[in-house]
Amino acid sequence: MKIENIETERGNEILAGLRKAGWKIAKQYNRLAFDKGIDFDSYTLKKCQQTLHFEWSNWFEWEIEGDDDVIQSLIVSFQLSEKTASKR
């Protein structure tokens, strides 16, 4: 399942909140890339057996992709609109 069109600041808050909740960065867009955070960014977070993929662009803002149950939990926990959620 995927949540799309999350405003930049809101997506940053979600990413920070998950990190505080124990999610670890397993992979990220190269920190040395000249366009990181300007045109594009991405992170893969892991906690136990769960994985979330965050991707950001200056055109479409944040999208988060993961298992249905984890995405549904994010929708509730961070009060996101289910209108932006879609099946992969």
Order of alpha helices (4+ residues) and beta strands (2+ residues): beta-alpha-beta-beta-beta-beta-alpha-beta
